[in-house]
């Protein structure tokens, strides 16, 4: 794996999510900074938990883990893929990974499976967990913050991607005790919470070797994530695979914004990934597969620009677009597409004026959809023509 590191940091704004991989890795601070190439080491542990013994099984994690492991290996990581781990094996896997990561420049964990939150702590759920595991959670489950703390001691950049925000698999009235004698803590109704291990590094010294942490969640805090069809990828994994493997020279924050909006569109606004980061440098993808050309390249470029446009819209405007899509029966991405064609500077600020634009564009889309449907035919001769 080869990276390019840039010295001479002078960050003037809060760093967006940054840190990942490609055959070339750029740690940047200013556009005019001097770049010195050097070889860096990236290690990854990919965990897929599908076949739970006592709680609901999950259809996607095994496929997610397999595909993510291949992508990370192709990008230059020393990647290890493990599936269906009980508590003892999962803890050994993580202990081994912490040891292997010692001396690495980037350590990445991708986890697909059940996860719960209680008392501000997020837990990975082993496949042998049952309701009794909640009575001694620090031993029977895996606290995420402890893993992050260990990795931060020796690795400059730690990345954790959690497709573990599914609905609580335990009884609704179940509570968590970190130890048998600890106080009871209720389980979050849905999803995970910001990881305590990812704390701001604004006051870190210039000599501090740590560049911080990145934690990506499949859904917003407290919200559950969705699964895909059995044997396929979850919406979050599918978006990660699509965008992380294909970007070239793009700042990682922009890549993750595309991932977020891809999931948002694919799930019809039911799920939006979220990121908690504390990096002190901007990072960029470098070498990547060749960009598609011709019509495919045009479509890919337009899709990326659409996703970035959506990410810039404030939540109240997004809510109006979602409601218009639902009420008028037009595709969400198509409605965003016509707004992008109008230009973001021409999207009205006043909600009433925006509603008029949305109604007009929805009517236009419905007319186009109706005309397209009218052209469909089962006549084989017309199909042949």
C-alpha angles and dihedrals in degrees: 000000000000127000138177116224122197122209130200102068120202107154112184098184140037109285115242120217110307136160128091149108153284129134085282120045123193122201101190138176107166131017093237097046120126115256123215117189121223138158115259133186125236124186128186137190116199118195125190119184112187111135104063114181102208106017134047115308118229125226102209115041097085091052092042092052094046094051095042091050091053093048094049092047090051089051092056104265123139091236131187122192122203129175139194097009123180120216096273095047094043092053091048090049091053094044090051090048092053088053093047091048093058104113095015121123096216129027119189131186122189115190127186116180142065118333132172138192127218131163093355094305125111119215133199110221118225118218093249094055120125135168091283089062088071091068092068103022099163089061105028095041130035118251109216097209092061091056092048092049092053094049094048090059093068110012123074095210123030120186126186121182112192121197086173104104095110124136116288106276094201128080113290093243095047119122133200127234115191088209130007092262097040124108119270119260124193119240116245111257093235138355134356132290133233109294113250091216092068102078128162115272097197092121096045115127122251088244093056107117094204115097092189140244141295123202118185119195125199089225140016117281111287093011125109124237127225132242126224129224117303112280093016132089129278114249091256095048091046091053093046091050092047099049107026092054095048108043122109125192092343124138109250094236089062090049092054091046087058090049090051095050093042090059090043092055097039091053093044092245094309094115136031121180118226135205133213111192140165105179121148097205136054115240131200137196112244126180113023139154114297115278114254114258135213119013092345091055092048092050092047093049093048091049092053092049090049091053092050090048091053092049090058094056116099118241097255091057091046089052090054092050091048092051093047091050091051097044097043096040097234126136114269095225091049091054091049088047094059090047089053089050089055090054127249091253089061097051105110119246093208111084092220092053091045090052090055090053092047093049092050094047092045090053089050092050093048090052091051091048091049092050091049091050091050090057093057115101141169093216104122092208093056090044089052091052 
